[in-house]
Amino acid sequence: MLSAKPIRILHCIALMKFIEYNEDEENNNIKASSNLEKIKARVARVKASEEVGVRYMQKWEEEALIRHEAKEEGREEGVVQSIKNLMKNMGMTSEEAMRNLGIASTNYDKYLKML
């Protein structure tokens, strides 16, 4: 479980993105309140913090890895379903189905375990 400090850092990052998104409106003659100025100053300090940059990159890399693993799992599930469909609808053996799908023979065992 994350400690409170990384969660605060993630909230600050979200706030930075929100402020950047809204800066165009602010620049169109909308006067910033003193609270907004305080927030912008805090955001500037957070942006300048090396620790925040490192944590942000770690979080980004972690999320990228999770997305990659999820995509790979989805692909494998799709291949398994295709093998099953060929076996059921075309009367093929699992090896014939994998060969017709262009699966490398080195991966046969992996997919056989998933069937």
N, C-alpha and C positions, 0 to 999 in steps of 0.2 A: 504494500500500500504506500502511496506517495505521502511524503511529509507535507506539512502546510507550506513550507517555503517554495518547493517546486510548483505547487498549485497556484500560489500567488504569482509566481513568475509566468505561468501559463495564462493566468487572467490578465496580467500586464501585457503580454503579447497580443491577446485578443483585443484588448483595449487599444493598443497601438494600431492594429489593423483597422479598427472602427474609426479611430480619429483620422488616419490617413485617408480612408474612404470619404469621410465627411469634410476634409480640408477644403475641397473645392467650394462647397457651400459656405464655409466660414470665410473664405477669401472673397466671396461676393457680398461684401459689406455687412456681414452679420457680426455684430460686436460679441466678442468672447467674454464670458463672465470671468470673474476672478477665479472661480473654481475651475473653469476650463483651463485657464492659464496655469494653475497649479498642477492640473492633470497633465498638461502638455510638458511642463517642466519635469514631472516625474517620469513621463514616457521617454523624454530625452535622456534622463539619467539611466533608465533601464536599457535603452538602445545602446548606450555607451558602455554598458557593463559587459565585460568579457564572459563572466559567468553565465549571464542570460544567453549570450550568443552560443556558448558551448552547449548549454542545456537545450536550447531551441534546436540546434543541429542534431543532438542526440535523439530528441523526441521525433524530429523529422525522419531520421534514419530508421528509428524503430518502427514508425508508421509505414515507411516505404517497405521495410522487410515484411511486415504483416500483410500489406497489400499484395506483395509478390507471392508470398506463401499461399494466400487465399486464391489468387489467380491460378497458381500451379495446381492446387487441390481441385479447383473447378474444372480445369482441363483434364486432369486424371479421371475425375468422375464422368466427364463427357466421353472419354475414350472407353471407359468400362461399360457405359451404357451402349455405346456403338457396338462393342464386341458382343454384348448380350443380345442386341437387336439382330445382328447378323446370324448369331447362333440360333435364335428363335425363328426368325423369318426366312432365313436362307438355308437352314439346316447345316450350317458350317460347324466345324469343331472350333474350339477356342484358338488354336494355333492358326487355322485357316483364316479365321476372322481377323486376327492380329496381322497376319501377312497381308491380307487384302486392304487393311487400313494403313499399311506402310509402317508398322511398328517395328523397330529394330529388334532382332531376335534376342539381343542382350537384355531387353526389357520384358520379355515374355513372363519370366517368373514373377516380376513385380505385379503385372496385371493379373496373372493367374491367382495370386493371393488376394486380389481385390474383388474377384468374381464371386 
